[in-house]
């Protein structure tokens, strides 16, 4: 995950305000700051694959194709035309 920046949203309750209106104001500020969208977007991000991991994957693929070619040549695996 990428580091998130802290966004502080403060909502103070006025004297004659009930809790429901306070929550409504808070959620409006949350939507205005687009905090939920950014958090939900970061939920599925993946970090880039390292060079070593890529290299190992390529080498493994080369090795398996070499094995398959050898088995095809020996007639152990049927070749599709």
Order of alpha helices (4+ residues) and beta strands (2+ residues): alpha-alpha-alpha
